[in-house]
């Protein structure tokens, strides 16, 4: 998973560049069993919060996620200078795919829009609202 934070209403690229930003993914199972015959991985254990690794700046991060369906009231939490913006949604991670989440944070509309793609671009926009 790759998460990119983008400026929406009430934010600018300059403001985000000067802000302290952190990203969490919630409801993610971190354990797995692997079938050595067919190479499939199955998520196991209790869902947890993970902290994706920054990609060299405070506006992009990445995480390896075992194939699973994750959901919750705050699937992705973007914290900007102490204020949380939560994306509420369900998403199914597919093995062998890189899913990109472009999260546009907006102060004035209290919204987040998310576009999701994969190694093979699927042109799906799975937008959501952060409150």
N, C-alpha and C positions, 0 to 999 in steps of 0.2 A: 504494500500500500504506500502510495506517495500522497502526502497532504500538502497543498500549497495554499497559503493564506493570502487573500487578495483584498484590497481596499474597496469598500462599498460606500454608501451614503454616510457622511459624518467622519470618514477617514480619507487620508490621502496616502500615496506611496511614501511620502516624506515622513508623515506621522508614524506610519507602521515601522519605518526604518529606525526611528528613534525610540520606539516602544519596546517594552519587555513583553515578549510573546512566548507562551508555552502551549503545547498541544498534548492532549490525552485522547486515547481511544478506550472506550469503556465497554464492558460486556464481552471481552475477548478471552477465549480459552487459550491457554498457553502450552498445555500439554498435548501430546499426540502419540498415536500408535501408527506404525507403518507396516503395511502389508508388503513383505519383501517379494512376493510372487508377482504382483501387478504394480507395485510402486505407489499405491495410493496412501495418503495420510488422512487420518481421522482425528479431529480435535477431541481432547478428553479433559476432564477436570472441571474445576469451578471457574466461571467467567471472572475476569479481573480487569483492572485498569492497567494499561501499558503506556509507556512514554516513548513515542517514536524518536528515532535518532535524527538530529538536525543534519541537513544537507549542506552545511557550511554557512548558512545564514539563518536568521530567526524567522524566516517566512516560508520555509520548506523543510519537510522532514519525511522520514521513511520508516517502515516497519515490515518485518516478515510475519505474515499471519497464516496460520494453518487453515486450510479450507474449512469453512463453517459459515453458519448464518448467525450474525450478531445483531442484536437489537437492544433498544433501551431508550429511556427518556433523554439520555445524553450520549448517543453513540460516539460523537466526536465533540470534545470540549476544547475551544480555543480561548485561552486567557490572555487578555491584553491589558497590561498595567493594572492587574487585579480584578478586572471585570470578565466574567465568564459568558461566552456565547456558546450555547449548546445546540447541536444538531440532533433532532429526534427522528430516528428512522431505523428501519431494518435493512440489512444488506447481506448478500451471500457472496463470500469470498470463494473464488473458483481456483483450483490448483492450476499452476502453469500460467496464470494471468497476473499482470501488474495492473492494479486498479488505482487510478489517479482521482483524487478528490480535490477539486478547486473550490475552496471555501471562501466565499465573499462575505466579509463581516460588515454589518451596517448598524450604526448607532441609531439613526433616526427612524428606521422602519423596524428595528429589532429583528431583522431577518438574516438568514444565511441561505445562499444559493449554492448548490453543489452540482458540479458536472463530473460524471464518472466515465472513464474510458479504460481500455485494457491494452495489452500489447497489440491485439487486433482491435482497432478503434470501433467501438460499438455505437457511438454517437448518442448515448443515453444521458439525459440530464435528470438526475435524481435529487432535485432541489428539496430543501426543507426549511423550516423556520426555527430560529434560535430565540429563546426568550430568557 
